[in-house]
Structures are given as structure tokens and as C-alpha cells.
Amino acid sequence: MGKAARLLSGERKKRSQKVKLLGKKLAEGILSLVDGARLMGHPEIRIPGIYTFLFPGVEGDSLLLNLDIKGAAASSGSACSSHAIEPSHVLMALGLNAIEAGSCIRFSIGEFTTEVEIDELLEILPPLVKKLKK
């Protein structure tokens, strides 16, 4: 039983490191490729694998629809209010107004996310944001 626990612990550390590296690539890529994009939340205290970005001047629902058409999965708002119609109370608590909160998109990275998927997202996202920006 002890050996199994040690093996699982090692696997969990590898998966966690992978998620962290892919998240760093995602965040750095979006921030460098998409004008005005902001990564929301505290820079050091964040739920592993969850990245919420503000895309000023872009309606989040339109961006989600366009991402979906291109085969990329994302969500709007914050994880705490993913099914709510009103703006996320979490994003509002971060100082965003309702329009800004509606311009936020959340990407999740897990153990099965690949570097190719991150690369593909970084290829399709910037032109979509540019096209949809008001």
C-alpha cells in the first residue's frame, strides 16, 4: 500500500508540473499575442489549470461561439458562476464592471491537455479577438 501511494504521488507531481508548464505557455502566449488581454486573479494564488482572461471590447459569448466553431473549448465568467446569467460575482469582486465581466473567458488545462492544443488555441484566438473587438 505504501509503495502504491509513493507511485501515485510521483505521478501526481508529474501531472501537476505538466499542467503548470502548459498554463504558463497559455498565459504568456495570450498576453503577448492578444492586445489588451489581461489575466485575471492573483498572480501567485490561482486554481491549478484555470486561467481567466479579460478581452476588453469583446463580447464573451460571441468569442465562445467562435472558439467552439473552431474546435476550442472554453467557458465564460468564473468557475463559481458558470451557469449564472448575471455577471460573475467573483469577477465583479476583482473590480470589473458588468461589461468587463462579460468579456472574460476561462480556459481549463488538465492532465490530458496537450501542447499541440495550446499551440492551436494560440493560433486561432488572436484573429478571433481582433475580428470581434468593438
N, CA, C and O atoms as a GROMACS GRO file, in nm:
protein
  536
    1MET      N    1   0.083  -0.118   0.000
    1MET     CA    2   0.000   0.000   0.000
    1MET      C    3   0.088   0.125   0.000
    1MET      O    4   0.059   0.222  -0.071
    2GLY      N    5   0.194   0.123   0.078
    2GLY     CA    6   0.284   0.238   0.084
    2GLY      C    7   0.352   0.264  -0.050
    2GLY      O    8   0.367   0.378  -0.091
    3LYS      N    9   0.392   0.155  -0.118
    3LYS     CA   10   0.456   0.171  -0.248
    3LYS      C   11   0.358   0.230  -0.349
    3LYS      O   12   0.396   0.316  -0.428
    4ALA      N   13   0.235   0.186  -0.346
    4ALA     CA   14   0.133   0.240  -0.437
    4ALA      C   15   0.113   0.389  -0.412
    4ALA      O   16   0.100   0.467  -0.506
    5ALA      N   17   0.111   0.428  -0.287
    5ALA     CA   18   0.094   0.570  -0.253
    5ALA      C   19   0.212   0.652  -0.305
    5ALA      O   20   0.193   0.763  -0.355
    6ARG      N   21   0.334   0.599  -0.292
    6ARG     CA   22   0.451   0.670  -0.342
    6ARG      C   23   0.447   0.684  -0.495
    6ARG      O   24   0.480   0.789  -0.549
    7LEU      N   25   0.406   0.577  -0.563
    7LEU     CA   26   0.396   0.582  -0.709
    7LEU      C   27   0.292   0.685  -0.753
    7LEU      O   28   0.316   0.764  -0.844
    8LEU      N   29   0.177   0.684  -0.686
    8LEU     CA   30   0.072   0.781  -0.720
    8LEU      C   31   0.118   0.924  -0.693
    8LEU      O   32   0.088   1.015  -0.769
    9SER      N   33   0.191   0.942  -0.585
    9SER     CA   34   0.240   1.075  -0.551
    9SER      C   35   0.334   1.127  -0.659
    9SER      O   36   0.327   1.244  -0.696
   10GLY      N   37   0.420   1.042  -0.709
   10GLY     CA   38   0.512   1.080  -0.816
   10GLY      C   39   0.438   1.115  -0.944
   10GLY      O   40   0.473   1.211  -1.012
   11GLU      N   41   0.336   1.036  -0.977
   11GLU     CA   42   0.255   1.062  -1.097
   11GLU      C   43   0.181   1.196  -1.082
   11GLU      O   44   0.173   1.273  -1.178
   12ARG      N   45   0.127   1.222  -0.966
   12ARG     CA   46   0.053   1.346  -0.941
   12ARG      C   47   0.145   1.467  -0.958
   12ARG      O   48   0.105   1.570  -1.013
   13LYS      N   49   0.268   1.454  -0.910
   13LYS     CA   50   0.365   1.564  -0.925
   13LYS      C   51   0.397   1.589  -1.072
   13LYS      O   52   0.407   1.705  -1.114
   14LYS      N   53   0.412   1.482  -1.150
   14LYS     CA   54   0.441   1.498  -1.293
   14LYS      C   55   0.324   1.564  -1.365
   14LYS      O   56   0.344   1.653  -1.447
   15ARG      N   57   0.201   1.520  -1.333
   15ARG     CA   58   0.082   1.579  -1.396
   15ARG      C   59   0.069   1.725  -1.357
   15ARG      O   60   0.036   1.810  -1.441
   16SER      N   61   0.094   1.756  -1.232
   16SER     CA   62   0.085   1.893  -1.184
   16SER      C   63   0.187   1.982  -1.254
   16SER      O   64   0.155   2.095  -1.292
   17GLN      N   65   0.307   1.933  -1.271
   17GLN     CA   66   0.412   2.009  -1.340
   17GLN      C   67   0.374   2.033  -1.486
   17GLN      O   68   0.396   2.141  -1.539
   18LYS      N   69   0.317   1.931  -1.550
   18LYS     CA   70   0.274   1.945  -1.689
   18LYS      C   71   0.168   2.053  -1.701
   18LYS      O   72   0.176   2.138  -1.789
   19VAL      N   73   0.068   2.049  -1.614
   19VAL     CA   74  -0.040   2.149  -1.617
   19VAL      C   75   0.017   2.289  -1.594
   19VAL      O   76  -0.023   2.384  -1.660
   20LYS      N   77   0.111   2.299  -1.502
   20LYS     CA   78   0.173   2.429  -1.473
   20LYS      C   79   0.248   2.483  -1.595
   20LYS      O   80   0.237   2.601  -1.627
   21LEU      N   81   0.325   2.398  -1.662
   21LEU     CA   82   0.401   2.441  -1.780
   21LEU      C   83   0.310   2.480  -1.896
   21LEU      O   84   0.334   2.580  -1.963
   22LEU      N   85   0.205   2.401  -1.918
   22LEU     CA   86   0.111   2.434  -2.025
   22LEU      C   87   0.036   2.564  -1.992
   22LEU      O   88   0.010   2.645  -2.081
   23GLY      N   89   0.003   2.583  -1.866
   23GLY     CA   90  -0.064   2.706  -1.824
   23GLY      C   91   0.023   2.827  -1.846
   23GLY      O   92  -0.024   2.933  -1.888
   24LYS      N   93   0.150   2.813  -1.816
   24LYS     CA   94   0.244   2.923  -1.837
   24LYS      C   95   0.253   2.957  -1.986
   24LYS      O   96   0.254   3.074  -2.023
   25LYS      N   97   0.258   2.854  -2.069
   25LYS     CA   98   0.264   2.876  -2.213
   25LYS      C   99   0.137   2.945  -2.261
   25LYS      O  100   0.143   3.038  -2.342
   26LEU      N  101   0.023   2.901  -2.213
   26LEU     CA  102  -0.105   2.961  -2.250
   26LEU      C  103  -0.109   3.109  -2.209
   26LEU      O  104  -0.139   3.196  -2.291
   27ALA      N  105  -0.078   3.136  -2.083
   27ALA     CA  106  -0.086   3.273  -2.032
   27ALA      C  107   0.011   3.365  -2.104
   27ALA      O  108  -0.027   3.473  -2.149
   28GLU      N  109   0.135   3.323  -2.116
   28GLU     CA  110   0.235   3.406  -2.183
   28GLU      C  111   0.197   3.427  -2.329
   28GLU      O  112   0.215   3.537  -2.383
   29GLY      N  113   0.146   3.323  -2.394
   29GLY     CA  114   0.107   3.333  -2.534
   29GLY      C  115  -0.008   3.431  -2.554
   29GLY      O  116   0.000   3.518  -2.640
   30ILE      N  117  -0.113   3.417  -2.475
   30ILE     CA  118  -0.228   3.507  -2.489
   30ILE      C  119  -0.187   3.650  -2.459
   30ILE      O  120  -0.223   3.742  -2.534
   31LEU      N  121  -0.114   3.671  -2.351
   31LEU     CA  122  -0.076   3.807  -2.313
   31LEU      C  123   0.015   3.873  -2.416
   31LEU      O  124   0.012   3.995  -2.432
   32SER      N  125   0.095   3.794  -2.486
   32SER     CA  126   0.185   3.853  -2.586
   32SER      C  127   0.120   3.866  -2.724
   32SER      O  128   0.161   3.950  -2.803
   33LEU      N  129   0.020   3.785  -2.753
   33LEU     CA  130  -0.038   3.783  -2.887
   33LEU      C  131  -0.170   3.860  -2.900
   33LEU      O  132  -0.210   3.898  -3.010
   34VAL      N  133  -0.238   3.883  -2.788
   34VAL     CA  134  -0.369   3.948  -2.793
   34VAL      C  135  -0.361   4.083  -2.723
   34VAL      O  136  -0.346   4.091  -2.601
   35ASP      N  137  -0.370   4.190  -2.803
   35ASP     CA  138  -0.362   4.326  -2.750
   35ASP      C  139  -0.468   4.350  -2.644
   35ASP      O  140  -0.587   4.325  -2.666
   36GLY      N  141  -0.425   4.399  -2.529
   36GLY     CA  142  -0.516   4.437  -2.422
   36GLY      C  143  -0.563   4.324  -2.332
   36GLY      O  144  -0.630   4.349  -2.232
   37ALA      N  145  -0.529   4.199  -2.365
   37ALA     CA  146  -0.574   4.086  -2.283
   37ALA      C  147  -0.513   4.097  -2.143
   37ALA      O  148  -0.398   4.138  -2.127
   38ARG      N  149  -0.593   4.062  -2.043
   38ARG     CA  150  -0.547   4.062  -1.904
   38ARG      C  151  -0.578   3.928  -1.839
   38ARG      O  152  -0.689   3.876  -1.853
   39LEU      N  153  -0.482   3.873  -1.769
   39LEU     CA  154  -0.502   3.752  -1.691
   39LEU      C  155  -0.560   3.793  -1.558
   39LEU      O  156  -0.502   3.874  -1.487
   40MET      N  157  -0.675   3.738  -1.524
   40MET     CA  158  -0.744   3.776  -1.401
   40MET      C  159  -0.697   3.691  -1.283
   40MET      O  160  -0.648   3.579  -1.300
   41GLY      N  161  -0.712   3.746  -1.166
   41GLY     CA  162  -0.677   3.675  -1.044
   41GLY      C  163  -0.539   3.710  -0.994
   41GLY      O  164  -0.462   3.780  -1.060
   42HIS      N  165  -0.510   3.662  -0.878
   42HIS     CA  166  -0.381   3.685  -0.814
   42HIS      C  167  -0.273   3.609  -0.890
   42HIS      O  168  -0.292   3.491  -0.922
   43PRO      N  169  -0.160   3.672  -0.920
   43PRO     CA  170  -0.057   3.605  -1.000
   43PRO      C  171   0.004   3.480  -0.936
   43PRO      O  172   0.054   3.393  -1.007
   44GLU      N  173   0.000   3.470  -0.804
   44GLU     CA  174   0.062   3.355  -0.739
   44GLU      C  175  -0.038   3.260  -0.676
   44GLU      O  176  -0.005   3.145  -0.647
   45ILE      N  177  -0.159   3.308  -0.653
   45ILE     CA  178  -0.260   3.223  -0.591
   45ILE      C  179  -0.370   3.198  -0.694
   45ILE      O  180  -0.456   3.283  -0.716
   46ARG      N  181  -0.364   3.084  -0.757
   46ARG     CA  182  -0.462   3.055  -0.861
   46ARG      C  183  -0.493   2.906  -0.855
   46ARG      O  184  -0.409   2.824  -0.817
   47ILE      N  185  -0.615   2.872  -0.894
   47ILE     CA  186  -0.653   2.731  -0.901
   47ILE      C  187  -0.572   2.668  -1.014
   47ILE      O  188  -0.576   2.717  -1.127
   48PRO      N  189  -0.500   2.561  -0.986
   48PRO     CA  190  -0.417   2.499  -1.091
   48PRO      C  191  -0.500   2.463  -1.214
   48PRO      O  192  -0.604   2.398  -1.205
   49GLY      N  193  -0.452   2.508  -1.330
   49GLY     CA  194  -0.516   2.473  -1.456
   49GLY      C  195  -0.631   2.562  -1.497
   49GLY      O  196  -0.689   2.539  -1.604
   50ILE      N  197  -0.667   2.663  -1.418
   50ILE     CA  198  -0.779   2.752  -1.452
   50ILE      C  199  -0.723   2.891  -1.481
   50ILE      O  200  -0.658   2.952  -1.396
   51TYR      N  201  -0.749   2.940  -1.602
   51TYR     CA  202  -0.698   3.070  -1.645
   51TYR      C  203  -0.812   3.151  -1.703
   51TYR      O  204  -0.871   3.113  -1.804
   52THR      N  205  -0.842   3.263  -1.641
   52THR     CA  206  -0.948   3.352  -1.688
   52THR      C  207  -0.884   3.478  -1.742
   52THR      O  208  -0.803   3.543  -1.676
   53PHE      N  209  -0.923   3.513  -1.864
   53PHE     CA  210  -0.870   3.630  -1.931
   53PHE      C  211  -0.981   3.729  -1.962
   53PHE      O  212  -1.092   3.690  -1.999
   54LEU      N  213  -0.949   3.856  -1.948
   54LEU     CA  214  -1.037   3.964  -1.990
   54LEU      C  215  -0.991   4.008  -2.128
   54LEU      O  216  -0.874   4.038  -2.149
   55PHE      N  217  -1.085   4.011  -2.222
   55PHE     CA  218  -1.059   4.059  -2.357
   55PHE      C  219  -1.144   4.185  -2.376
   55PHE      O  220  -1.256   4.177  -2.426
   56PRO      N  221  -1.092   4.302  -2.337
   56PRO     CA  222  -1.170   4.426  -2.343
   56PRO      C  223  -1.227   4.452  -2.482
   56PRO      O  224  -1.159   4.437  -2.584
   57GLY      N  225  -1.354   4.493  -2.483
   57GLY     CA  226  -1.419   4.526  -2.609
   57GLY      C  227  -1.471   4.407  -2.686
   57GLY      O  228  -1.520   4.423  -2.798
   58VAL      N  229  -1.462   4.288  -2.629
   58VAL     CA  230  -1.508   4.166  -2.696
   58VAL      C  231  -1.621   4.105  -2.613
   58VAL      O  232  -1.606   4.085  -2.492
   59GLU      N  233  -1.732   4.077  -2.678
   59GLU     CA  234  -1.842   4.010  -2.609
   59GLU      C  235  -1.805   3.863  -2.589
   59GLU      O  236  -1.781   3.791  -2.686
   60GLY      N  237  -1.800   3.822  -2.464
   60GLY     CA  238  -1.755   3.687  -2.431
   60GLY      C  239  -1.834   3.577  -2.500
   60GLY      O  240  -1.775   3.478  -2.546
   61ASP      N  241  -1.966   3.592  -2.507
   61ASP     CA  242  -2.048   3.487  -2.570
   61ASP      C  243  -2.015   3.472  -2.718
   61ASP      O  244  -2.014   3.360  -2.770
   62SER      N  245  -1.989   3.583  -2.786
   62SER     CA  246  -1.952   3.575  -2.928
   62SER      C  247  -1.817   3.506  -2.945
   62SER      O  248  -1.799   3.424  -3.035
   63LEU      N  249  -1.724   3.538  -2.858
   63LEU     CA  250  -1.593   3.473  -2.863
   63LEU      C  251  -1.606   3.324  -2.835
   63LEU      O  252  -1.544   3.242  -2.903
   64LEU      N  253  -1.686   3.288  -2.736
   64LEU     CA  254  -1.707   3.146  -2.706
   64LEU      C  255  -1.764   3.071  -2.825
   64LEU      O  256  -1.717   2.962  -2.859
   65LEU      N  257  -1.864   3.130  -2.890
   65LEU     CA  258  -1.926   3.066  -3.006
   65LEU      C  259  -1.824   3.046  -3.117
   65LEU      O  260  -1.817   2.939  -3.177
   66ASN      N  261  -1.744   3.149  -3.144
   66ASN     CA  262  -1.643   3.139  -3.249
   66ASN      C  263  -1.533   3.039  -3.214
   66ASN      O  264  -1.484   2.968  -3.302
   67LEU      N  265  -1.495   3.033  -3.088
   67LEU     CA  266  -1.396   2.933  -3.045
   67LEU      C  267  -1.452   2.792  -3.064
   67LEU      O  268  -1.382   2.702  -3.109
   68ASP      N  269  -1.579   2.775  -3.028
   68ASP     CA  270  -1.644   2.645  -3.041
   68ASP      C  271  -1.648   2.601  -3.187
   68ASP      O  272  -1.622   2.485  -3.218
   69ILE      N  273  -1.680   2.693  -3.276
   69ILE     CA  274  -1.684   2.662  -3.419
   69ILE      C  275  -1.546   2.614  -3.467
   69ILE      O  276  -1.536   2.528  -3.553
   70LYS      N  277  -1.440   2.673  -3.409
   70LYS     CA  278  -1.303   2.635  -3.447
   70LYS      C  279  -1.254   2.511  -3.372
   70LYS      O  280  -1.142   2.465  -3.397
   71GLY      N  281  -1.337   2.457  -3.281
   71GLY     CA  282  -1.300   2.335  -3.210
   71GLY      C  283  -1.228   2.355  -3.078
   71GLY      O  284  -1.175   2.260  -3.021
   72ALA      N  285  -1.227   2.480  -3.028
   72ALA     CA  286  -1.161   2.508  -2.900
   72ALA      C  287  -1.266   2.520  -2.790
   72ALA      O  288  -1.371   2.582  -2.809
   73ALA      N  289  -1.239   2.460  -2.677
   73ALA     CA  290  -1.331   2.463  -2.564
   73ALA      C  291  -1.290   2.571  -2.465
   73ALA      O  292  -1.172   2.586  -2.432
   74ALA      N  293  -1.389   2.646  -2.418
   74ALA     CA  294  -1.367   2.749  -2.318
   74ALA      C  295  -1.499   2.773  -2.247
   74ALA      O  296  -1.602   2.715  -2.284
   75SER      N  297  -1.498   2.858  -2.145
   75SER     CA  298  -1.618   2.892  -2.070
   75SER      C  299  -1.618   3.041  -2.045
   75SER      O  300  -1.517   3.109  -2.063
   76SER      N  301  -1.733   3.091  -2.004
   76SER     CA  302  -1.740   3.234  -1.973
   76SER      C  303  -1.747   3.254  -1.823
   76SER      O  304  -1.777   3.162  -1.747
   77GLY      N  305  -1.721   3.377  -1.781
   77GLY     CA  306  -1.731   3.411  -1.640
   77GLY      C  307  -1.626   3.343  -1.555
   77GLY      O  308  -1.514   3.317  -1.600
   78SER      N  309  -1.664   3.315  -1.433
   78SER     CA  310  -1.573   3.246  -1.341
   78SER      C  311  -1.628   3.106  -1.315
   78SER      O  312  -1.747   3.081  -1.340
   79ALA      N  313  -1.546   3.018  -1.267
   79ALA     CA  314  -1.590   2.881  -1.240
   79ALA      C  315  -1.700   2.879  -1.134
   79ALA      O  316  -1.783   2.788  -1.133
   80CYS      N  317  -1.702   2.978  -1.047
   80CYS     CA  318  -1.801   2.983  -0.939
   80CYS      C  319  -1.940   3.021  -0.989
   80CYS      O  320  -2.038   3.003  -0.917
   81SER      N  321  -1.950   3.073  -1.111
   81SER     CA  322  -2.079   3.118  -1.161
   81SER      C  323  -2.100   3.078  -1.306
   81SER      O  324  -2.157   3.155  -1.384
   82SER      N  325  -2.055   2.960  -1.343
   82SER     CA  326  -2.056   2.920  -1.484
   82SER      C  327  -2.195   2.905  -1.543
   82SER      O  328  -2.208   2.910  -1.665
   83HIS      N  329  -2.298   2.886  -1.462
   83HIS     CA  330  -2.432   2.869  -1.517
   83HIS      C  331  -2.522   2.989  -1.488
   83HIS      O  332  -2.641   2.986  -1.518
   84ALA      N  333  -2.466   3.093  -1.432
   84ALA     CA  334  -2.545   3.211  -1.398
   84ALA      C  335  -2.561   3.302  -1.519
   84ALA      O  336  -2.472   3.308  -1.604
   85ILE      N  337  -2.673   3.371  -1.526
   85ILE     CA  338  -2.698   3.466  -1.634
   85ILE      C  339  -2.634   3.601  -1.602
   85ILE      O  340  -2.581   3.667  -1.691
   86GLU      N  341  -2.640   3.641  -1.476
   86GLU     CA  342  -2.582   3.770  -1.437
   86GLU      C  343  -2.430   3.760  -1.431
   86GLU      O  344  -2.374   3.651  -1.424
   87PRO      N  345  -2.363   3.876  -1.433
   87PRO     CA  346  -2.216   3.876  -1.429
   87PRO      C  347  -2.164   3.803  -1.305
   87PRO      O  348  -2.227   3.802  -1.200
   88SER      N  349  -2.049   3.743  -1.320
   88SER     CA  350  -1.987   3.668  -1.212
   88SER      C  351  -1.957   3.758  -1.092
   88SER      O  352  -1.892   3.862  -1.106
   89HIS      N  353  -2.006   3.718  -0.975
   89HIS     CA  354  -1.977   3.796  -0.854
   89HIS      C  355  -1.827   3.792  -0.821
   89HIS      O  356  -1.775   3.885  -0.760
   90VAL      N  357  -1.760   3.686  -0.862
   90VAL     CA  358  -1.616   3.675  -0.838
   90VAL      C  359  -1.541   3.779  -0.921
   90VAL      O  360  -1.454   3.850  -0.870
   91LEU      N  361  -1.576   3.789  -1.050
   91LEU     CA  362  -1.511   3.887  -1.136
   91LEU      C  363  -1.547   4.029  -1.094
   91LEU      O  364  -1.463   4.120  -1.103
   92MET      N  365  -1.668   4.049  -1.048
   92MET     CA  366  -1.709   4.182  -1.001
   92MET      C  367  -1.628   4.218  -0.874
   92MET      O  368  -1.591   4.334  -0.855
   93ALA      N  369  -1.603   4.120  -0.790
   93ALA     CA  370  -1.524   4.144  -0.668
   93ALA      C  371  -1.380   4.179  -0.701
   93ALA      O  372  -1.311   4.241  -0.620
   94LEU      N  373  -1.334   4.140  -0.819
   94LEU     CA  374  -1.199   4.175  -0.862
   94LEU      C  375  -1.193   4.318  -0.918
   94LEU      O  376  -1.088   4.366  -0.959
   95GLY      N  377  -1.308   4.385  -0.917
   95GLY     CA  378  -1.312   4.524  -0.960
   95GLY      C  379  -1.361   4.545  -1.102
   95GLY      O  380  -1.353   4.657  -1.153
   96LEU      N  381  -1.411   4.441  -1.167
   96LEU     CA  382  -1.462   4.457  -1.302
   96LEU      C  383  -1.606   4.506  -1.300
   96LEU      O  384  -1.681   4.477  -1.207
   97ASN      N  385  -1.644   4.580  -1.404
   97ASN     CA  386  -1.785   4.616  -1.417
   97ASN      C  387  -1.854   4.504  -1.496
   97ASN      O  388  -1.789   4.409  -1.539
   98ALA      N  389  -1.985   4.516  -1.514
   98ALA     CA  390  -2.062   4.409  -1.579
   98ALA      C  391  -2.016   4.384  -1.722
   98ALA      O  392  -2.010   4.269  -1.766
   99ILE      N  393  -1.983   4.490  -1.795
   99ILE     CA  394  -1.938   4.473  -1.934
   99ILE      C  395  -1.804   4.400  -1.938
   99ILE      O  396  -1.785   4.310  -2.019
  100GLU      N  397  -1.712   4.440  -1.850
  100GLU     CA  398  -1.581   4.372  -1.845
  100GLU      C  399  -1.597   4.225  -1.805
  100GLU      O  400  -1.534   4.137  -1.863
  101ALA      N  401  -1.682   4.200  -1.706
  101ALA     CA  402  -1.704   4.061  -1.663
  101ALA      C  403  -1.759   3.978  -1.778
  101ALA      O  404  -1.727   3.859  -1.789
  102GLY      N  405  -1.842   4.040  -1.863
  102GLY     CA  406  -1.896   3.970  -1.979
  102GLY      C  407  -1.794   3.950  -2.091
  102GLY      O  408  -1.821   3.881  -2.189
  103SER      N  409  -1.677   4.010  -2.075
  103SER     CA  410  -1.569   3.997  -2.173
  103SER      C  411  -1.462   3.898  -2.128
  103SER      O  412  -1.354   3.890  -2.187
  104CYS      N  413  -1.492   3.824  -2.022
  104CYS     CA  414  -1.395   3.728  -1.968
  104CYS      C  415  -1.423   3.587  -2.020
  104CYS      O  416  -1.538   3.544  -2.031
  105ILE      N  417  -1.317   3.519  -2.051
  105ILE     CA  418  -1.322   3.380  -2.098
  105ILE      C  419  -1.228   3.297  -2.011
  105ILE      O  420  -1.118   3.340  -1.978
  106ARG      N  421  -1.274   3.178  -1.976
  106ARG     CA  422  -1.196   3.088  -1.890
  106ARG      C  423  -1.152   2.966  -1.968
  106ARG      O  424  -1.232   2.900  -2.035
  107PHE      N  425  -1.024   2.937  -1.959
  107PHE     CA  426  -0.966   2.817  -2.021
  107PHE      C  427  -0.921   2.724  -1.909
  107PHE      O  428  -0.863   2.769  -1.810
  108SER      N  429  -0.947   2.596  -1.926
  108SER     CA  430  -0.906   2.497  -1.826
  108SER      C  431  -0.804   2.402  -1.888
  108SER      O  432  -0.820   2.357  -2.002
  109ILE      N  433  -0.702   2.373  -1.813
  109ILE     CA  434  -0.597   2.282  -1.856
  109ILE      C  435  -0.596   2.164  -1.760
  109ILE      O  436  -0.596   2.183  -1.638
  110GLY      N  437  -0.594   2.045  -1.814
  110GLY     CA  438  -0.591   1.925  -1.732
  110GLY      C  439  -0.481   1.831  -1.776
  110GLY      O  440  -0.401   1.864  -1.863
  111GLU      N  441  -0.479   1.716  -1.715
  111GLU     CA  442  -0.370   1.621  -1.743
  111GLU      C  443  -0.373   1.569  -1.887
  111GLU      O  444  -0.271   1.520  -1.936
  112PHE      N  445  -0.488   1.579  -1.954
  112PHE     CA  446  -0.497   1.529  -2.090
  112PHE      C  447  -0.482   1.640  -2.194
  112PHE      O  448  -0.485   1.613  -2.314
  113THR      N  449  -0.465   1.763  -2.151
  113THR     CA  450  -0.440   1.873  -2.243
  113THR      C  451  -0.301   1.856  -2.303
  113THR      O  452  -0.207   1.816  -2.235
  114THR      N  453  -0.291   1.886  -2.432
  114THR     CA  454  -0.162   1.870  -2.500
  114THR      C  455  -0.103   2.005  -2.539
  114THR      O  456  -0.174   2.106  -2.547
  115GLU      N  457   0.026   2.005  -2.563
  115GLU     CA  458   0.093   2.126  -2.608
  115GLU      C  459   0.042   2.167  -2.746
  115GLU      O  460   0.033   2.286  -2.776
  116VAL      N  461   0.008   2.070  -2.829
  116VAL     CA  462  -0.047   2.098  -2.962
  116VAL      C  463  -0.178   2.175  -2.948
  116VAL      O  464  -0.204   2.268  -3.025
  117GLU      N  465  -0.262   2.137  -2.851
  117GLU     CA  466  -0.389   2.208  -2.830
  117GLU      C  467  -0.365   2.353  -2.788
  117GLU      O  468  -0.437   2.443  -2.832
  118ILE      N  469  -0.265   2.375  -2.704
  118ILE     CA  470  -0.232   2.512  -2.664
  118ILE      C  471  -0.184   2.590  -2.786
  118ILE      O  472  -0.226   2.703  -2.807
  119ASP      N  473  -0.098   2.530  -2.866
  119ASP     CA  474  -0.048   2.596  -2.988
  119ASP      C  475  -0.164   2.630  -3.082
  119ASP      O  476  -0.168   2.740  -3.138
  120GLU      N  477  -0.257   2.538  -3.099
  120GLU     CA  478  -0.372   2.563  -3.187
  120GLU      C  479  -0.457   2.678  -3.135
  120GLU      O  480  -0.501   2.763  -3.212
  121LEU      N  481  -0.480   2.681  -3.005
  121LEU     CA  482  -0.557   2.791  -2.947
  121LEU      C  483  -0.487   2.924  -2.968
  121LEU      O  484  -0.550   3.023  -3.003
  122LEU      N  485  -0.356   2.925  -2.947
  122LEU     CA  486  -0.280   3.049  -2.964
  122LEU      C  487  -0.277   3.094  -3.111
  122LEU      O  488  -0.252   3.211  -3.140
  123GLU      N  489  -0.303   3.002  -3.201
  123GLU     CA  490  -0.309   3.038  -3.343
  123GLU      C  491  -0.446   3.097  -3.380
  123GLU      O  492  -0.453   3.193  -3.457
  124ILE      N  493  -0.553   3.041  -3.325
  124ILE     CA  494  -0.687   3.086  -3.365
  124ILE      C  495  -0.741   3.202  -3.282
  124ILE      O  496  -0.822   3.281  -3.330
  125LEU      N  497  -0.697   3.214  -3.157
  125LEU     CA  498  -0.754   3.314  -3.068
  125LEU      C  499  -0.725   3.459  -3.109
  125LEU      O  500  -0.819   3.539  -3.117
  126PRO      N  501  -0.599   3.497  -3.137
  126PRO     CA  502  -0.574   3.639  -3.168
  126PRO      C  503  -0.657   3.695  -3.285
  126PRO      O  504  -0.711   3.805  -3.272
  127PRO      N  505  -0.668   3.624  -3.398
  127PRO     CA  506  -0.751   3.680  -3.506
  127PRO      C  507  -0.899   3.688  -3.470
  127PRO      O  508  -0.969   3.780  -3.515
  128LEU      N  509  -0.949   3.593  -3.390
  128LEU     CA  510  -1.088   3.598  -3.347
  128LEU      C  511  -1.114   3.720  -3.259
  128LEU      O  512  -1.212   3.791  -3.278
  129VAL      N  513  -1.026   3.744  -3.164
  129VAL     CA  514  -1.042   3.859  -3.075
  129VAL      C  515  -1.038   3.988  -3.157
  129VAL      O  516  -1.120   4.077  -3.135
  130LYS      N  517  -0.945   3.996  -3.249
  130LYS     CA  518  -0.933   4.115  -3.334
  130LYS      C  519  -1.061   4.137  -3.415
  130LYS      O  520  -1.110   4.249  -3.426
  131LYS      N  521  -1.114   4.030  -3.471
  131LYS     CA  522  -1.235   4.038  -3.554
  131LYS      C  523  -1.357   4.082  -3.472
  131LYS      O  524  -1.441   4.156  -3.521
  132LEU      N  525  -1.366   4.036  -3.348
  132LEU     CA  526  -1.484   4.061  -3.265
  132LEU      C  527  -1.475   4.189  -3.182
  132LEU      O  528  -1.575   4.232  -3.124
  133LYS      N  529  -1.358   4.249  -3.176
  133LYS     CA  530  -1.339   4.368  -3.092
  133LYS      C  531  -1.423   4.484  -3.144
  133LYS      O  532  -1.423   4.514  -3.264
  134LYS      N  533  -1.495   4.548  -3.052
  134LYS     CA  534  -1.582   4.661  -3.088
  134LYS      C  535  -1.502   4.789  -3.098
  134LYS      O  536  -1.558   4.895  -3.127
   0.00000   0.00000   0.00000
